[in-house]
Amino acid sequence: MTNFTYSAAALDRLQNSDSEIFDALMHEEVRQSEGVELIPSENYCFPEVYALLGSVFNNKYSEGYPGRRYYGGQENTDTIENLARDRAKAVFRAEHANVQPLSGCAMNEAVYFALLQPGDVILGMDLSHGGHLSHGHPVTNMAKIFKYTRYKTEIPSGAIDLEKVRQVALETKPKLIICGHSSYPREYDYAAFKKIADEVGALIMADVSHLGGLIAGGALKNPLDYGFDVMTTTTHKSLRGPRGGMILCKKQHAAAIDKSVFPGMQGGPHMHQIAAIATTLKLVQTDAYKAYAKQVLANAQAFAQALLAGGAHLVTGGTENHLIVINTATGFGITGDIAERALDKAGITLNKNVIPDDPNPPMKPSGIRFGTPAATARGMGEAEMKLLASIMLQVLRAPADDALLSKLREEVRALCKRFPVPGLECTKTKCCAAA
Ligand SMILES: Cc1ncc(COP(=O)(O)O)c(C=O)c1O
């Protein structure tokens, strides 16, 4: 039985009442323990987060905001939401924080509806160059309401030509410009983007969903220090919190943002999630977490350098954050889906990914994307990243060699046993106890 749950007795009951779900849970614990997680948007949350997600805060309806709710019995929920908001403001140097969005897409949609009118133009990064679906991809519902225009990065350097961004902005007259991405391994020039926004009279927002933890830990620049109107971040990626979203903004946008989240988009906030966000925001202020954030970047550097030395073609030629994107089509003659499956067989989980202006479709793209937050949360350092890079290179060079993949799977399993997943000590499955 795991040791992080709210009540071990509840897990015992689950085992008796629903063995199918219980078994899937046990198998997932083994999968997460015995494999290396390199999906850059995933992480191992703090053990305290599990406790709060499984707590009685799940039972409470708290529509509204602290001090102004539509239901009674809010003395404890007001405490946690006030703490979450105050800590978010302190950690990110923000004038206002809304911690109620249920997830990342919802948080971005809430911002659009707070600050824009239907038909207004939003300028964001092209999806294949690293941007995110929720920044206006035509397949999303938001594209039916707002008009989207895009800026791209330069190939192969990955640099953003700011004069080109300025020209698109002058031509398309956006009301909102977005800095933010889910697969761009480079830093933004936030000051330059703010200048362009000011020149064209647009609001400026950063979606730092991937980078939130690295900004909180002081390892990367904070867009709010450059006068941004709004910054959004998910809470479950580098921050190591529960799934969720946060909106941080200038005071002048506070009322519109709050109204847009509730009652504009959502009903009752998930108070167990908000309690877990609050405690996450305390934990990210520790020296241990600041060291973690720096190590995530050092690990990404070590990984990238080892891959480059082994002949891999890295999109943008390297990384300045936690992300690495490999063009597997040019480097190894295989599409990303083949690479993803072969690496999975070797115990390394990551995802296939499009590369800038990819000629291939999203389900058979030209590359793979991965990152270091989860492996670093297990305590792995640069030496382990070099070992993983060498295993990855062997897989990418021989993705159909099942005997090799099985041998490498054992190496990955042995590595994982040396670095247990935080908070996941299984006595039922013995996945970590055997270490
Ligand atoms: C930059 C960015 N914004 C928004 C999201 C959406 O988050 P969610 O999956 O919680 O809706 C993601 C998720 O990967 C992301 O990377």
The ligand as a Gaussian input file, in Angstrom:
#p B3LYP/6-31G(d) Opt

LIG

0 1
 C        2.036000      26.493000     -22.731000
 C        0.851000      25.692000     -22.306000
 N       -0.315000      26.315000     -22.063000
 C       -1.424000      25.633000     -21.701000
 C       -1.390000      24.270000     -21.526000
 C       -2.676000      23.536000     -21.206000
 O       -2.691000      22.971000     -19.962000
 P       -3.823000      21.870000     -19.592000
 O       -3.388000      20.617000     -20.243000
 O       -3.774000      21.826000     -18.095000
 O       -5.128000      22.372000     -20.108000
 C       -0.199000      23.571000     -21.746000
 C       -0.164000      22.096000     -21.573000
 O        0.667000      21.382000     -21.997000
 C        0.956000      24.294000     -22.155000
 O        2.116000      23.692000     -22.404000

